[in-house]
Amino acid sequence: MQDITLPPWERLLWSGRTWVLPGIRPSRYALTDFRLLIRSTREVSGAPPACDELALQDIVEIDLSRSRLERALGLSTLRVVSRLAGRPPLVLRAIRRGSQLAALLELMAGLPQSRFEPDAVAAALAWEPRTRPRLGGGAAAALAAAAVVLTALLAAVRGPSAAGAYAPDDPIYRDGEKRGEGEIVRFMEADVMPWARQALGPLAGGADRITCETCHGHDARARRFAMPAVAALPETHVTQAGWDRYGGGMDAQMRNAIYGYLAAPDKQGRAAYMREVVLPGMARLLRRPPYDFTRTYAYNRARMAFGCYHCHRVR
């Protein structure tokens, strides 16, 4: 089979091929940090091998299916749909680890400006849960698979989680020691609340609807404003599949990092606003880096990155 040749400035993140099955044309596949490519490896009726590609930013949907034979052999077929009108989908037939690849493509298409590291991608695609998911069709399969790959991307190069150090001017923890209640209250009233009214107001129907309870919950005072406090409903397919139980014991912050990224299709706009506006804005107020979803959990934890799990818990 002929490999796909890439320019020197383009990074290869994954390559694969069609497993030979009756009636399926052999092809070679490649995923880079810019595009997904297909090259057929056999001439048909004298025509040269066909090539096709799709930019990651143009991916709008990924459908995963399995014929009875593919299921028996552990193979899948992916249909990658473009957002461009009239553009036929790319079809990756009879491939290994199709659910992991589908989830990875979903994440990369949703984070077009992010840089995915080859070692994390390889580990995510190689990772297997202890119990295989029961994949259905459409969104349920994609979301369940996304939980698998996001878990692996966060944990694959996890290693020992080194505790990070808070900055000397951290408004909540000064060199790791929590400031007095009076100092924290003054910071929240003077800095956080004005920002929160502007940042969260569009989501709540107006700045006047933003109160302390918006972030700290209705029982905030009884819990002395402890965080996380906002209960967020994760995508039900993810909850039902129980992905947070795979890979051994998973601590609360990693579980929340996973659920913090995933969202139902009708909530993707709100989720994107939270990731791109609210999360980095609050991180700046706290003088901490925002959580980088393309890097490992250990990387973020070691830098005391501010993430979804600081405010949201899972029920």
C-alpha positions as CSV (number, residue, x, y, z in Angstrom):
1,M,0.0,0.0,0.0
2,Q,1.2,3.5,-0.7
3,D,1.5,5.9,2.2
4,I,0.2,9.4,2.2
5,T,3.0,12.0,1.8
6,L,2.7,15.2,3.9
7,P,4.6,18.5,3.7
8,P,7.3,19.0,6.3
9,W,5.3,21.6,8.2
10,E,2.3,19.3,8.7
11,R,2.3,16.9,11.7
12,L,0.9,13.4,11.3
13,L,-1.2,12.5,14.4
14,W,-2.6,9.1,13.2
15,S,-2.6,6.9,10.2
16,G,-4.6,3.8,9.4
17,R,-6.0,1.6,6.6
18,T,-9.0,-0.3,5.5
19,W,-9.0,-3.9,6.6
20,V,-9.7,-6.0,3.6
21,L,-13.3,-7.2,3.5
22,P,-15.4,-8.3,0.6
23,G,-16.7,-5.4,-1.5
24,I,-14.6,-2.7,0.2
25,R,-12.0,-0.8,-1.7
26,P,-8.7,-0.7,0.2
27,S,-7.7,2.8,1.3
28,R,-5.1,4.5,3.5
29,Y,-6.1,7.2,6.0
30,A,-4.1,10.0,7.7
31,L,-5.0,12.6,10.4
32,T,-2.9,15.7,10.8
33,D,-3.3,18.8,12.9
34,F,-5.1,20.4,9.9
35,R,-7.0,17.8,7.9
36,L,-8.3,14.2,7.4
37,L,-7.0,12.5,4.3
38,I,-8.0,9.4,2.3
39,R,-6.0,7.7,-0.5
40,S,-7.4,4.7,-2.2
41,T,-4.6,2.1,-2.8
42,R,-6.0,0.3,-5.8
43,E,-6.7,1.4,-9.4
44,V,-10.2,1.0,-10.6
45,S,-11.0,0.6,-14.3
46,G,-7.6,2.0,-15.2
47,A,-8.1,5.2,-13.2
48,P,-5.3,6.3,-10.8
49,P,-5.9,5.9,-7.0
50,A,-8.3,8.5,-5.7
51,C,-7.4,11.1,-3.0
52,D,-9.7,13.2,-0.9
53,E,-9.4,15.4,2.2
54,L,-11.4,17.4,4.6
55,A,-10.2,20.3,6.8
56,L,-10.8,19.7,10.5
57,Q,-12.6,23.0,10.9
58,D,-15.1,21.9,8.2
59,I,-16.2,18.8,10.1
60,V,-19.7,19.1,11.3
61,E,-20.8,15.6,12.1
62,I,-19.4,12.1,12.5
63,D,-21.5,9.0,12.2
64,L,-20.2,5.6,13.4
65,S,-21.7,2.4,12.2
66,R,-20.9,-1.3,12.2
67,S,-22.0,-4.1,9.9
68,R,-22.5,-7.5,11.4
69,L,-19.1,-8.6,10.0
70,E,-17.4,-5.4,11.2
71,R,-18.8,-5.9,14.7
72,A,-17.5,-9.5,14.8
73,L,-14.0,-8.4,13.7
74,G,-13.9,-5.3,16.0
75,L,-14.0,-2.9,13.0
76,S,-16.1,0.3,12.4
77,T,-17.0,2.6,9.5
78,L,-16.9,6.4,10.0
79,R,-18.9,8.8,7.9
80,V,-17.3,12.3,8.3
81,V,-19.7,15.0,7.2
82,S,-18.6,18.5,6.0
83,R,-20.3,21.7,6.8
84,L,-19.8,22.8,3.2
85,A,-22.9,22.5,1.1
86,G,-22.8,19.8,-1.6
87,R,-19.5,18.4,-0.2
88,P,-19.8,14.6,0.0
89,P,-18.7,13.0,3.3
90,L,-15.4,11.2,3.7
91,V,-16.0,7.6,4.6
92,L,-13.4,5.5,6.5
93,R,-14.4,1.9,6.1
94,A,-13.5,-1.1,8.2
95,I,-11.0,0.6,10.6
96,R,-9.8,-0.4,14.0
97,R,-10.6,1.8,17.1
98,G,-13.3,3.6,15.2
99,S,-15.1,4.9,18.3
100,Q,-11.9,6.5,19.7
101,L,-11.1,8.1,16.3
102,A,-14.7,9.4,16.0
103,A,-14.4,11.0,19.4
104,L,-11.0,12.5,18.7
105,L,-12.3,14.0,15.4
106,E,-15.2,15.5,17.3
107,L,-12.9,17.1,19.8
108,M,-10.4,18.4,17.2
109,A,-13.2,19.9,15.1
110,G,-14.6,21.6,18.2
111,L,-11.2,23.1,19.2
112,P,-9.7,24.2,15.8
113,Q,-7.2,26.6,17.4
114,S,-5.8,24.0,19.9
115,R,-2.7,22.0,19.5
116,F,-3.0,18.3,20.1
117,E,0.3,16.5,21.0
118,P,1.0,13.3,19.0
119,D,1.9,11.3,22.2
120,A,-1.4,12.2,23.8
121,V,-3.3,11.4,20.6
122,A,-1.6,8.0,20.2
123,A,-2.3,7.1,23.8
124,A,-5.9,8.1,23.5
125,L,-6.5,6.0,20.4
126,A,-4.7,3.0,22.0
127,W,-6.6,3.2,25.2
128,E,-9.3,0.7,25.9
129,P,-11.9,0.9,28.8
130,R,-12.2,-2.1,31.1
131,T,-15.7,-2.7,29.8
132,R,-16.7,-2.0,26.2
133,P,-19.5,0.5,25.7
134,R,-22.7,-0.4,24.0
135,L,-22.7,1.9,21.1
136,G,-25.9,3.0,19.6
137,G,-26.4,5.3,16.7
138,G,-25.9,9.0,16.2
139,A,-25.3,11.4,19.1
140,A,-25.4,8.7,21.8
141,A,-22.5,6.8,20.2
142,A,-20.4,10.0,19.5
143,L,-20.9,11.4,23.0
144,A,-20.1,8.1,24.7
145,A,-17.0,7.7,22.6
146,A,-16.0,11.3,23.3
147,A,-15.9,10.5,27.0
148,V,-13.5,7.7,26.4
149,V,-11.1,9.7,24.4
150,L,-11.3,12.8,26.5
151,T,-10.6,10.6,29.6
152,A,-7.5,9.3,27.8
153,L,-6.3,12.7,26.6
154,L,-6.6,13.9,30.2
155,A,-5.0,10.8,31.7
156,A,-2.8,9.2,29.1
157,V,0.3,11.1,30.0
158,R,-0.9,11.7,33.5
159,G,1.9,10.3,35.6
160,P,2.3,11.5,39.2
161,S,0.3,14.6,39.7
162,A,2.6,17.2,41.1
163,A,0.9,19.7,43.3
164,G,1.2,23.2,41.9
165,A,2.0,26.4,43.9
166,Y,-0.4,29.3,44.2
167,A,1.0,32.7,43.3
168,P,2.0,35.1,46.2
169,D,-0.8,37.5,45.0
170,D,-3.5,34.9,44.6
171,P,-6.6,36.6,45.8
172,I,-7.9,33.4,47.6
173,Y,-4.8,31.5,48.5
174,R,-1.6,33.4,49.4
175,D,1.2,31.0,48.8
176,G,-1.2,28.1,49.5
177,E,-2.7,29.6,52.7
178,K,-6.3,30.7,52.4
179,R,-6.8,34.4,53.1
180,G,-9.1,35.6,55.8
181,E,-12.9,35.7,55.1
182,G,-12.9,39.5,55.1
183,E,-10.2,39.7,52.4
184,I,-12.0,37.2,50.2
185,V,-15.4,38.9,50.6
186,R,-13.9,42.3,49.6
187,F,-12.3,40.7,46.6
188,M,-15.5,39.0,45.5
189,E,-17.5,42.2,45.9
190,A,-15.0,44.6,44.3
191,D,-13.6,42.4,41.5
192,V,-15.6,39.3,40.9
193,M,-19.2,40.5,41.1
194,P,-18.9,43.4,38.6
195,W,-17.1,41.0,36.1
196,A,-19.7,38.2,36.7
197,R,-22.6,40.6,36.0
198,Q,-21.1,41.4,32.6
199,A,-19.8,37.9,31.7
200,L,-22.8,35.8,33.0
201,G,-25.5,38.4,32.4
202,P,-26.1,37.3,28.7
203,L,-26.7,33.7,29.9
204,A,-29.0,34.6,32.7
205,G,-31.2,37.2,31.0
206,G,-29.6,40.3,32.4
207,A,-26.8,41.5,34.7
208,D,-29.4,42.2,37.4
209,R,-30.1,38.5,37.7
210,I,-26.5,37.7,38.8
211,T,-26.1,37.2,42.5
212,C,-23.7,35.4,44.8
213,E,-26.1,32.4,44.6
214,T,-25.6,32.2,40.8
215,C,-22.2,30.7,41.4
216,H,-22.2,29.6,45.0
217,G,-25.7,27.9,45.0
218,H,-28.8,28.5,47.0
219,D,-27.3,27.0,50.2
220,A,-24.1,29.0,49.8
221,R,-24.1,30.6,53.3
222,A,-24.8,27.3,55.0
223,R,-21.8,25.8,53.2
224,R,-19.7,28.9,53.9
225,F,-19.5,29.6,50.1
226,A,-17.5,26.4,49.5
227,M,-16.7,25.5,45.8
228,P,-17.5,23.6,43.7
229,A,-21.1,24.6,44.1
230,V,-23.0,24.7,40.8
231,A,-24.6,21.4,40.0
232,A,-24.4,20.8,36.2
233,L,-26.3,18.0,34.5
234,P,-23.9,16.1,32.2
235,E,-25.1,14.7,28.9
236,T,-27.4,11.8,29.9
237,H,-25.8,9.3,27.5
238,V,-22.4,9.8,29.2
239,T,-24.0,9.4,32.7
240,Q,-25.8,6.2,31.7
241,A,-22.7,4.7,30.1
242,G,-20.8,5.3,33.4
243,W,-17.7,6.5,31.7
244,D,-16.3,8.0,34.8
245,R,-15.8,4.5,36.2
246,Y,-13.4,3.3,33.5
247,G,-9.7,3.3,33.9
248,G,-9.8,2.7,37.7
249,G,-10.4,5.2,40.4
250,M,-11.0,8.6,38.9
251,D,-10.8,11.6,41.3
252,A,-13.6,14.2,41.3
253,Q,-11.6,16.9,39.5
254,M,-10.8,14.7,36.5
255,R,-14.5,13.5,36.3
256,N,-15.6,17.1,36.4
257,A,-13.1,18.1,33.7
258,I,-14.6,15.5,31.4
259,Y,-18.2,16.4,32.1
260,G,-17.3,20.1,31.9
261,Y,-16.3,19.7,28.3
262,L,-19.1,17.6,27.0
263,A,-22.5,19.0,26.4
264,A,-25.7,18.1,24.6
265,P,-26.0,19.4,21.0
266,D,-28.6,22.1,22.0
267,K,-26.2,23.4,24.7
268,Q,-23.0,23.6,22.7
269,G,-23.3,27.3,22.2
270,R,-23.6,28.0,25.9
271,A,-20.8,25.5,26.7
272,A,-18.5,27.2,24.2
273,Y,-19.3,30.6,25.7
274,M,-18.4,29.3,29.2
275,R,-15.1,27.8,27.9
276,E,-14.1,30.8,25.8
277,V,-15.3,33.7,27.8
278,V,-16.3,32.8,31.4
279,L,-13.5,30.3,32.2
280,P,-10.6,32.4,31.0
281,G,-12.1,35.6,32.5
282,M,-12.4,34.1,35.9
283,A,-8.9,32.6,35.6
284,R,-7.5,36.1,35.0
285,L,-9.3,37.4,38.1
286,L,-7.7,34.6,40.2
287,R,-4.3,35.2,38.5
288,R,-4.2,31.5,37.4
289,P,-3.9,30.0,33.9
290,P,-7.2,28.7,32.3
291,Y,-7.5,24.9,32.0
292,D,-6.0,23.8,28.7
293,F,-8.2,21.0,27.3
294,T,-5.5,19.9,24.8
295,R,-3.0,19.1,27.6
296,T,-3.0,16.4,30.2
297,Y,-4.7,16.6,33.6
298,A,-1.4,16.5,35.4
299,Y,-0.1,19.4,33.3
300,N,-3.0,21.6,34.3
301,R,-3.0,20.4,37.9
302,A,0.7,21.2,38.3
303,R,0.0,24.7,37.2
304,M,-3.1,25.2,39.4
305,A,-5.1,25.9,36.2
306,F,-8.6,27.1,36.7
307,G,-11.2,24.7,35.2
308,C,-14.8,23.9,34.9
309,Y,-14.6,21.7,38.0
310,H,-13.8,24.7,40.3
311,C,-17.4,25.8,40.0
312,H,-19.4,22.9,38.7
313,R,-20.0,19.5,40.4
314,V,-21.7,16.5,38.9
315,R,-24.8,14.9,40.2
